[in-house]
Amino acid sequence: MTALDPAETYRQEAQELLEQLEQALLDLEHAPDDTDLIDSAFRALHTIKGSGAMFGFDAVAAFTHHVETAFDLVRKGKIAPSRELIAVALAAKDRMRLLIEQPDTVDTTPGDAILRDLEAIVAAPEAPIVPEAPSSAQAKPSATTWRVRFSLAKDAMAMGTNPLLLLDELRTLGVATIVARTDGVPPLEVMMPTDCHLAWDVVLTTGQPRSAIEDVFMFVIDDMELSIDPIDTTSDATRIGEILVDRGDVRQEAVDAAISSQVALGTLLVKSGHLTEDKLAAGLAEQQHIRVEASAAKGAAKAAGQGADSIRVPAERLDELMERVGELVIAQSRLTQVAAASGDMDVKSIAEEIERLALALRDTTMGVRTVPIGSLFGRFRRLVHDLAHELGKQIELVTIGEETELDKTVIERLNDPLIHLIRNAIDHGLETPEGREAAGKSPRGRITLSARHAGAEVLVSIVDDGRGLDRNRIQARAEEQGLLAPGVKLSDGELFQVLFQPGFSTAREVTSLSGRGVGMDVVKRTIEGLRGKIDIASTPGSGTEMALRLPLTLAIIDGLLVRVGTGRYVLPLSAVEECVELSVEEDARSRGRSFLNIRDDLVPFLRLRELFQASAPADRYQKVVIVSSGDLRVGLVVDQVIGNHQTVIKSLSKLHSGVETFSGATILGDGAVALILDIAHLVELGMAHESRLKAAG
């Protein structure tokens, strides 16, 4: 796979910086005195501008410069981060994204309008001044002193990197002492003018974390030498000999010998050849810096030095890795089958060891593909912010369980359904401030996004504290559109599923947000395409909950392999509750009723032989696999329960995509194909069958 070009690398990094900027701005609206948020926004703007100029995105750099200047004034306490400024900054952030994604954009009118609004806010004589922060120890974050040593790749400047910009960025983080090392500069006659031969030693005292220093080098870090080490300035280790040994520039034995000669240590080390003049100058500069910043806290210096190692990997590589792991699981299944038929104990031992390793590799790979759902939840803060202003409503967004991890593919495909559900909750569910006060509620409405693990599933819910769903109105509209028979009695859960019918809407008028009956059917299809399910619960006057049940991954699941006739099928193990035997007598008794008594609970069951029209004779002792979907249970009658099976899910072809009974297929150890049963659909069939029997009885 070819490496990303610099422009694409910048786009990826800028995307993260823009998200960081948006989150900081939205938080700043509620906490305008938070200096950390102001610094975070300024740093994101500064990096977008500097890197944009470095990689040829001149329009981005020029536009961002004006926004950065405004936030520099905020940072210096000259203007306050008002709601008006934050609104303009959010619009500017959208403009930056457009300029990054479409650098050839020629329409400058929107950008000019944003800059005029920004200039009006900054230049307004009535612009509030932020009071000076108290000079107490609590007002300033504790600072850490770092030793930053770096040398760029020889071709760095030819590739567009300007070392002076990197040094300027380091200066913006705090107090910096910079020394250039020239010991790597070759003689003039062999020097290449386009090569970078210098190295730099920087001693930096800053309240920013280690990651902020690393961010300065984010675009060149793969091809350079960089070390970032905290310096303990709380001790007395400020003598030049100790500093040079700690830096690794000279050995302790040489220092001891120089000290014993009673000659100036640095001079003697240079004369003896143990040290270059450049390294001595850098060490002396560090010594002076430490003495000046001697008041820095020792505990803060150590705490800030802890940074997690990470590496950026293209998403397609993870997809390819998952494909290979899936093929390995299939091959391992075949090996296990061969070993079971062999009498060779060595073969069986190797098969068991490979099975253990394959399962461990599968779990590790699936863990790499999972990301916290908080990365998805964070995108909706801007949506709620903008819609609240557009509709004149006061809305608070609360997120719970942001650390819950989910397959990245599921998260990507979950974005659009959640946007639609949140928009519906804001437009239809939450009342206006006046309406809420009239109902005895707080004028500020609340939308809660939550996520949690439940076995092999993740439960994601969207809850609002609005007016709730009007059951009578939904039923009347459904009957009017011919979706329900007049007067039919349904439970709340069954009735609310009508909302997912194409074209269904209870809105009295069409707005820019909703009312056309388009979207909820797409939401349900998308969730079911993820092998998930969506349920609705609502209490009039109190609010509505949309609950989504989603699988942890779309790639590999644990399954239960069963046989029906001569065909083999896979049931997702997460949906299986238990297996019981269906005797000949009980089978004969249940003909026409199809109910089992499971611990005094009547459970309807489906004969898969009849459903699949199996022609082979039935086994004498058939088995019933009890499966569940939500709160509903149904039994599936099979001829044989074969056992657990690591199931690598393969999608059905477009020709078979309309077959609702199956959600996919998998390859067995002997190379045969087994279909994966869609539990939710089979449970619906079982419930419908039960309803027909009750009606007939």
C-alpha positions in Angstrom: 0.0 0.0 0.0 1.4 3.4 -1.0 1.9 6.0 1.6 -0.5 8.9 1.8 0.6 12.1 0.1 1.4 15.1 2.3 -1.9 16.9 1.3 -4.0 13.9 2.4 -2.1 13.6 5.6 -2.8 17.2 6.4 -6.5 16.7 5.6 -6.7 13.8 8.1 -4.9 15.7 10.8 -6.9 18.8 10.2 -10.2 16.8 10.5 -9.2 15.9 14.1 -8.1 19.5 14.9 -11.4 20.8 13.5 -13.4 18.4 15.8 -11.2 19.4 18.7 -11.9 23.1 17.9 -15.7 22.5 17.6 -15.8 20.7 21.0 -13.8 23.5 22.6 -16.1 26.2 21.2 -19.3 24.4 22.3 -17.9 23.9 25.8 -16.7 27.5 25.9 -20.3 28.7 25.4 -21.2 27.2 28.8 -17.8 27.9 30.5 -16.5 31.2 29.1 -14.0 31.5 31.9 -12.2 28.2 31.3 -8.7 29.1 30.1 -7.9 25.5 29.1 -10.8 25.6 26.6 -9.5 28.9 25.2 -6.0 27.5 24.9 -7.3 24.4 23.2 -9.2 26.4 20.6 -6.2 28.7 20.0 -3.8 25.8 19.7 -6.1 24.0 17.1 -6.4 27.2 15.1 -2.6 27.8 15.3 -1.8 24.3 14.1 -4.3 24.4 11.3 -2.9 27.6 10.1 0.8 26.7 10.4 0.4 23.2 8.8 -1.8 24.6 6.1 0.9 27.0 5.0 3.5 24.2 5.2 1.5 21.9 2.9 0.3 24.5 0.4 -3.2 25.2 1.7 -2.6 28.9 1.5 -6.3 29.9 1.5 -6.9 27.9 4.7 -3.8 29.5 6.4 -4.9 33.0 5.3 -8.5 32.6 6.5 -7.6 30.8 9.8 -5.0 33.6 10.6 -7.9 36.1 11.3 -9.7 33.7 13.6 -6.5 32.8 15.4 -5.8 36.5 15.9 -9.2 37.0 17.5 -8.7 34.1 19.9 -5.2 35.4 20.7 -7.0 38.5 22.0 -9.3 36.2 24.0 -6.3 34.3 25.4 -4.6 37.6 26.4 -7.8 38.8 28.1 -8.5 41.7 25.8 -12.0 40.5 24.7 -14.4 37.9 26.2 -15.5 34.7 24.4 -19.1 35.9 23.9 -21.9 33.8 22.4 -21.6 36.0 19.2 -17.9 35.3 18.9 -18.4 31.6 19.4 -21.2 31.5 16.8 -18.9 33.3 14.2 -16.0 30.9 15.2 -18.3 27.9 14.5 -19.2 29.3 11.1 -15.5 29.9 10.4 -14.7 26.3 11.4 -17.2 25.1 8.8 -15.6 27.4 6.2 -12.1 26.0 7.1 -13.4 22.5 6.5 -14.8 23.4 3.1 -11.4 25.1 2.1 -9.5 22.0 3.2 -11.8 19.5 1.5 -12.2 21.7 -1.7 -9.1 23.8 -1.9 -10.1 25.1 -5.4 -13.2 26.8 -4.0 -13.5 30.1 -5.7 -16.6 31.6 -4.0 -15.1 33.8 -1.3 -18.3 35.6 -0.4 -19.3 33.4 2.6 -15.7 33.6 4.0 -15.6 37.4 3.6 -19.0 37.7 5.4 -17.6 35.6 8.3 -14.5 37.7 8.6 -16.5 41.0 8.5 -18.7 39.6 11.4 -15.5 38.6 13.2 -13.9 42.0 12.7 -17.1 43.7 14.0 -17.0 41.7 17.2 -13.3 42.2 17.8 -13.4 45.9 17.0 -16.7 46.7 18.8 -16.0 49.4 21.4 -18.5 47.8 23.7 -16.7 44.4 23.5 -16.5 43.2 27.1 -13.0 43.0 28.6 -12.1 39.9 30.5 -10.9 40.8 34.0 -7.3 40.0 34.8 -6.9 36.6 36.4 -5.6 36.7 39.9 -1.9 36.0 40.2 -2.4 33.2 42.8 -0.9 29.8 42.5 -4.3 28.4 41.8 -4.9 30.6 38.7 -2.0 29.1 36.8 -1.5 25.4 35.9 1.7 23.9 37.2 4.4 24.0 34.5 6.8 21.3 33.4 10.3 21.7 32.0 11.1 19.5 29.0 14.3 18.7 27.2 13.4 18.5 23.5 16.1 17.3 21.1 15.4 16.9 17.4 17.0 16.6 14.0 14.9 16.5 10.8 15.4 14.2 7.8 18.0 15.5 5.3 15.3 16.1 2.7 12.9 17.8 5.1 13.3 21.3 3.7 13.0 20.0 0.1 9.7 18.3 1.2 8.3 21.7 2.4 9.2 21.6 6.1 10.4 24.9 7.6 12.3 24.3 10.9 11.8 27.9 11.9 8.1 27.5 12.0 8.5 24.4 14.2 10.6 26.5 16.6 8.1 29.3 16.6 5.4 26.9 17.5 7.4 25.6 20.4 7.8 29.1 21.6 4.0 29.6 21.7 3.7 26.7 24.2 5.8 28.5 26.9 9.3 29.7 27.8 11.8 28.2 25.4 15.6 28.2 25.3 16.8 27.1 21.9 20.3 26.1 20.8 21.2 25.0 17.3 23.8 22.2 17.0 26.1 22.4 14.1 28.3 19.4 14.7 26.5 17.6 11.8 27.3 20.3 9.2 29.7 18.9 6.6 32.5 20.8 4.9 31.4 23.5 2.5 32.7 21.7 -0.6 30.4 18.6 0.0 27.4 20.4 1.5 24.1 20.1 -0.3 22.2 23.4 0.0 18.8 21.6 0.0 19.7 19.3 2.8 19.0 20.0 6.5 22.2 19.4 8.6 21.4 21.2 11.8 19.9 19.8 15.0 18.3 21.6 17.8 18.2 21.4 21.6 15.2 23.1 23.2 14.5 23.5 26.9 10.8 24.3 27.2 8.8 25.2 30.3 5.1 24.9 29.6 1.8 24.1 31.3 0.8 22.1 28.2 1.0 18.3 28.2 3.6 16.2 26.4 1.1 15.7 23.6 1.1 19.4 22.8 4.8 19.2 22.1 4.4 16.1 20.0 1.6 17.9 18.0 4.2 20.4 16.8 6.0 17.6 14.9 2.9 15.6 13.9 3.6 15.9 10.2 7.3 15.1 10.2 7.6 12.8 13.2 7.9 9.6 11.1 11.1 10.7 9.4 13.0 12.5 12.2 14.9 11.9 15.4 13.0 13.3 18.4 13.3 12.9 22.1 11.1 14.6 24.7 12.2 14.1 28.3 11.0 15.8 31.5 13.6 17.6 33.6 13.4 17.5 37.3 14.0 21.1 38.3 13.1 20.6 42.0 16.4 19.0 42.9 19.8 20.6 43.1 21.0 18.8 40.0 21.8 22.0 38.1 25.6 21.5 37.9 26.9 21.3 34.4 28.5 17.9 34.8 25.3 16.3 36.0 23.3 17.9 33.2 25.8 16.7 30.5 25.7 13.1 31.9 21.9 13.2 32.1 21.7 14.4 28.5 23.9 11.5 27.4 26.5 13.8 25.9 29.4 12.6 28.1 30.2 9.6 30.3 30.4 10.0 34.1 34.0 8.7 34.1 35.1 11.7 31.9 33.3 14.1 34.2 35.0 12.7 37.3 38.4 12.9 35.6 37.8 16.5 34.6 36.7 17.5 38.0 39.8 16.0 39.7 42.0 18.2 37.5 40.6 21.4 39.0 40.1 23.0 35.5 36.8 24.4 34.3 34.8 21.3 33.5 33.3 22.3 30.2 36.6 23.6 28.8 38.4 20.4 29.8 35.8 18.1 28.3 36.0 20.0 25.0 39.8 19.9 25.0 39.9 16.2 25.8 37.6 15.4 22.9 34.8 14.0 25.0 32.4 16.8 24.2 31.8 19.2 21.3 31.4 22.9 21.8 27.9 22.8 20.5 26.8 20.2 23.1 28.6 22.2 25.8 26.7 25.4 24.7 23.4 23.5 24.8 24.1 22.1 28.2 25.0 25.5 29.6 21.8 26.9 28.1 19.8 24.2 29.8 21.6 24.9 33.1 20.6 28.6 32.9 17.0 27.7 31.9 16.6 25.4 34.9 18.0 28.0 37.3 15.5 30.6 36.0 12.5 28.1 36.2 13.6 26.5 39.5 10.2 27.1 41.0 8.4 24.5 38.8 6.8 21.7 40.8 8.5 18.4 40.9 5.2 16.4 41.0 3.8 18.2 37.9 7.0 17.5 36.0 6.7 13.8 36.5 3.0 13.6 36.0 3.1 15.5 32.7 5.7 13.2 31.3 3.5 10.2 30.9 2.3 9.8 27.3 0.8 6.9 25.6 2.5 5.4 22.5 0.3 5.2 19.5 0.5 4.8 15.7 -1.9 5.9 13.0 -3.1 3.0 10.7 -5.3 3.5 7.6 -8.8 2.0 8.1 -8.5 -0.1 5.0 -5.6 -2.0 6.5 -7.6 -2.9 9.5 -10.4 -4.2 7.1 -7.8 -6.2 5.3 -6.4 -7.6 8.5 -10.0 -8.6 9.6 -10.5 -10.4 6.3 -7.2 -12.4 6.8 -8.2 -13.3 10.4 -11.6 -14.5 9.0 -9.8 -16.7 6.5 -7.6 -18.0 9.3 -10.6 -18.9 11.5 -12.1 -20.8 8.6 -8.8 -22.7 8.0 -8.5 -23.4 11.7 -12.0 -24.8 11.7 -11.1 -27.2 8.8 -7.9 -28.2 10.7 -10.0 -29.0 13.8 -12.3 -31.1 11.8 -9.4 -33.0 10.2 -7.7 -33.5 13.6 -11.0 -34.8 15.1 -11.1 -37.5 12.4 -7.4 -38.4 13.0 -6.0 -40.7 15.6 -2.7 -38.8 15.7 -2.4 -37.1 19.1 0.3 -34.7 17.8 -2.1 -33.5 15.1 -4.8 -32.9 17.7 -2.4 -31.1 20.0 -1.3 -28.8 17.2 -4.9 -28.2 16.1 -5.8 -27.2 19.7 -2.8 -24.8 19.9 -3.7 -23.2 16.6 -7.3 -22.8 17.7 -6.2 -21.0 20.9 -3.9 -18.7 18.9 -6.5 -18.0 16.3 -9.1 -17.1 18.9 -6.7 -14.8 20.7 -5.8 -13.1 17.4 -9.4 -12.7 16.5 -10.2 -11.0 19.9 -7.1 -8.7 19.5 -8.0 -7.8 15.9 -11.6 -7.1 16.9 -10.3 -4.9 19.8 -8.2 -2.9 17.4 -11.3 -2.3 15.2 -13.4 -1.0 18.1 -13.5 2.7 19.0 -15.3 4.5 21.8 -18.8 5.6 20.8 -18.0 8.9 22.4 -16.3 9.8 19.1 -19.8 9.5 17.5 -21.7 11.2 20.3 -19.4 14.3 20.1 -20.6 15.0 16.6 -24.2 15.7 17.7 -23.3 18.5 20.1 -23.1 20.9 17.1 -26.3 19.5 15.7 -28.2 20.1 19.0 -26.6 23.6 19.3 -27.7 24.7 15.8 -31.2 23.3 16.0 -31.9 24.8 19.4 -31.0 28.2 18.0 -33.1 27.6 14.8 -36.2 26.5 16.7 -35.9 28.9 19.6 -35.7 26.1 22.1 -33.4 25.6 25.1 -31.8 22.1 24.9 -29.2 20.3 27.0 -27.4 17.3 25.5 -26.3 14.7 28.1 -24.1 11.8 27.0 -23.6 8.6 29.1 -21.3 5.7 28.4 -19.0 7.5 25.9 -16.3 4.9 26.7 -18.5 2.0 25.4 -16.6 0.5 22.4 -18.2 -0.5 19.2 -16.9 -1.8 15.8 -15.8 1.2 13.7 -18.0 0.1 10.8 -21.1 0.0 13.0 -20.3 3.5 14.3 -19.8 4.9 10.7 -23.2 3.5 9.6 -24.9 4.6 12.8 -24.3 8.3 12.3 -27.2 9.1 9.9 -29.9 7.1 11.8 -28.9 8.9 15.1 -29.0 12.3 13.4 -32.5 11.6 12.2 -33.7 10.4 15.6 -32.2 13.4 17.4 -33.7 15.8 14.9 -37.1 14.2 15.5 -36.7 14.4 19.2 -35.9 18.1 19.0 -38.6 19.0 16.5 -41.5 16.8 17.6 -40.6 15.7 21.2 -39.3 18.8 23.0 -41.7 21.7 23.7 -40.9 25.4 23.5 -39.7 27.0 26.7 -43.2 28.5 27.2 -44.9 25.2 26.6 -42.6 23.4 29.0 -43.2 26.0 31.7 -47.0 25.7 31.2 -46.6 21.9 31.7 -44.7 22.5 34.9 -41.3 21.6 33.5 -38.0 23.3 33.3 -37.8 25.6 30.3 -34.6 23.8 29.2 -35.3 20.4 27.6 -33.0 17.5 27.8 -31.9 14.9 25.3 -29.8 12.0 26.7 -27.6 9.8 24.6 -26.4 6.7 26.3 -24.6 3.5 25.5 -23.8 0.3 27.4 -22.8 -3.3 26.8 -25.3 -6.1 27.2 -23.6 -9.4 26.4 -22.6 -9.5 22.7 -24.7 -6.4 22.0 -24.5 -2.7 22.6 -27.6 -0.8 23.7 -27.8 2.8 22.4 -30.7 4.9 23.5 -32.0 8.4 22.7 -34.2 9.8 25.4 -36.0 13.1 25.5 -38.1 14.6 28.3 -40.7 16.1 25.9 -44.4 15.7 25.3 -44.2 12.0 24.5 -46.0 10.2 21.7 -49.8 10.6 21.1 -51.0 7.0 20.9 -54.6 7.9 19.7 -53.3 10.3 17.0 -50.8 7.7 15.7 -53.5 5.0 15.5 -56.0 7.4 13.8 -53.4 8.4 11.2 -52.3 4.8 10.6 -55.9 3.8 10.0 -56.5 6.8 7.8 -53.5 5.7 5.6 -54.6 2.1 5.5 -51.7 0.8 7.6 -53.9 -0.6 10.3 -57.4 -2.1 10.3 -59.9 0.1 12.0 -60.3 -0.6 15.7 -57.4 -3.1 16.0 -56.0 -3.4 19.5 -52.2 -3.2 19.7 -49.7 -2.9 22.5 -47.7 0.4 22.6 -44.6 -1.3 21.2 -46.5 -2.8 18.3 -48.3 0.4 17.5 -45.2 2.6 17.7 -43.6 0.4 15.0 -46.0 2.0 12.6 -43.8 5.1 12.8 -41.3 3.2 10.7 -43.7 2.6 7.8 -42.6 4.5 4.6 -44.4 7.9 4.2 -46.0 7.8 7.7 -46.0 11.1 9.6 -48.3 12.7 12.2 -46.9 16.2 11.6 -49.6 18.8 10.8 -47.3 20.8 8.6 -44.1 20.3 6.7 -41.1 22.1 8.0 -37.4 22.3 7.0 -36.7 19.5 9.5 -39.6 17.0 9.2 -43.2 16.3 8.3 -42.9 14.5 5.0 -42.8 11.0 6.4 -39.3 10.4 5.0 -36.5 9.0 7.1 -37.9 6.7 9.8 -38.2 3.8 7.4 -34.6 4.4 6.3 -33.6 4.5 10.0 -35.1 1.1 10.6 -33.6 -0.4 7.4 -30.2 0.9 8.3 -30.4 -0.6 11.9 -31.7 -3.9 10.6 -28.9 -3.8 8.0 -26.5 -3.8 11.0 -28.3 -6.9 12.3 -29.8 -4.6 15.0 -33.3 -3.7 16.3 -35.0 -0.5 17.3 -37.7 -0.3 19.9 -39.8 2.7 21.1 -41.2 3.4 24.5 -43.1 6.6 25.4 -45.0 8.1 28.3 -47.4 11.0 27.5 -46.1 14.2 29.0 -42.8 12.7 30.2 -40.9 11.9 27.0 -39.9 9.2 24.6 -37.0 6.6 24.4 -35.6 5.1 21.2 -33.6 2.0 22.1 -31.2 0.5 19.5 -29.8 -3.0 20.0 -26.6 -3.5 17.9 -24.0 -6.2 17.5 -20.5 -5.6 18.8 -19.0 -6.4 15.4 -20.1 -7.2 11.9 -17.2 -9.5 11.0 -17.0 -12.6 13.3 -19.5 -13.9 15.8 -19.9 -17.0 18.0 -22.6 -19.2 16.6 -24.5 -22.4 17.4 -24.4 -24.8 14.4 -27.6 -26.9 13.9 -28.9 -29.3 11.3 -32.3 -29.3 9.7 -32.8 -32.2 7.3 -29.6 -32.3 5.4 -28.9 -28.6 5.7 -26.8 -26.9 8.3 -27.6 -23.5 9.8 -26.0 -21.1 12.3 -27.8 -19.3 15.1 -26.0 -16.3 16.8 -25.0 -17.6 20.1 -25.8 -14.3 21.9 -29.5 -15.0 21.1 -29.6 -18.6 22.3 -31.0 -19.2 25.8 -31.2 -23.0 26.1 -31.8 -26.2 24.2 -34.4 -28.8 25.2 -35.5 -32.1 23.7 -38.8 -32.4 21.8 -39.9 -36.0 22.4 -42.2 -37.8 19.9 -45.1 -37.8 22.3 -44.7 -34.0 23.0 -44.4 -33.3 19.3 -47.6 -35.2 18.6 -49.4 -33.5 21.5 -48.4 -30.0 20.2 -49.5 -30.5 16.7 -51.9 -27.7 15.8 -50.8 -25.7 18.9 -47.0 -25.5 18.7 -46.4 -24.5 22.4 -43.8 -25.7 24.8 -44.1 -25.5 28.6 -40.7 -24.1 29.7 -40.8 -23.9 33.5 -44.5 -22.9 33.5 -44.0 -20.4 30.7 -45.7 -21.2 27.4 -43.2 -20.6 24.5 -44.4 -20.8 20.9 -42.1 -22.7 18.5 -41.5 -23.0 14.8 -40.7 -26.2 13.0 -37.8 -25.2 10.8 -38.3 -28.4 8.7 -41.7 -27.1 7.6 -40.3 -23.5 7.1 -37.4 -24.7 4.9 -39.4 -27.6 3.3 -36.9 -30.2 4.2 -37.5 -33.5 2.4 -35.2 -35.8 4.4 -37.0 -37.8 7.2 -37.0 -36.1 10.6 -34.8 -37.4 13.4 -36.6 -39.4 16.1 -35.5 -37.1 18.9 -35.6 -33.5 17.7 -34.3 -30.6 19.6 -35.8 -27.1 20.4 -33.4 -24.2 20.6 -35.0 -21.4 22.6 -33.9 -18.0 21.2 -34.9 -14.5 22.2 -35.1 -11.0 20.7 -35.7 -8.3 23.2 -38.3 -9.5 25.7 -39.8 -12.1 23.2 -38.9 -15.8 23.1 -39.5 -18.5 20.5 -38.4 -22.1 20.0 -36.8 -23.4 16.8 -37.2 -27.1 16.2 -34.1 -28.6 14.6 -33.0 -32.2 13.9 -29.6 -31.9 15.6 -27.5 -29.4 17.6 -24.0 -29.9 16.3 -22.2 -27.4 18.6 -20.4 -24.0 18.8 -18.9 -22.6 15.7 -16.7 -19.5 15.1 -18.8 -17.8 12.4 -17.1 -15.5 9.8 -20.1 -13.6 8.4 -20.3 -13.3 4.6 -23.0 -11.0 3.1 -25.7 -12.5 0.8 -25.7 -11.6 -2.8 -28.1 -8.9 -4.1 -30.2 -11.7 -5.5 -30.8 -13.0 -2.0 -30.9 -9.7 -0.1 -34.7 -9.8 0.1 -34.8 -13.2 1.9 -35.6 -12.0 5.5 -35.1 -15.4 7.2 -31.3 -15.2 6.7 -28.9 -12.4 7.7 -25.8 -13.9 6.0 -23.8 -17.0 5.4 -20.6 -18.6 6.6 -18.1 -21.2 5.4 -17.8 -24.4 7.5 -14.7 -26.4 8.1 -15.4 -28.8 5.3 -15.9 -26.0 2.8 -19.7 -26.2 2.8 -21.8 -23.0 3.1 -24.2 -22.6 6.1 -26.8 -19.9 6.2 -27.0 -17.6 9.3 -30.6 -17.3 10.7 -32.1 -13.9 11.3 -33.3 -14.3 14.9 -35.4 -11.1 15.0 -37.4 -12.2 11.9 -37.9 -15.7 13.2 -39.2 -14.3 16.5 -41.6 -12.1 14.7 -42.8 -15.2 12.7 -43.2 -17.1 16.0 -45.2 -14.3 17.6 -47.5 -14.0 14.5 -48.0 -17.8 14.5 -48.9 -17.6 18.2 -51.4 -14.8 17.5 -53.1 -16.8 14.8 -53.4 -19.8 17.0 -54.9 -17.7 19.8 -57.4 -16.1 17.4 -58.3 -19.6 16.1 -58.8 -20.9 19.6 
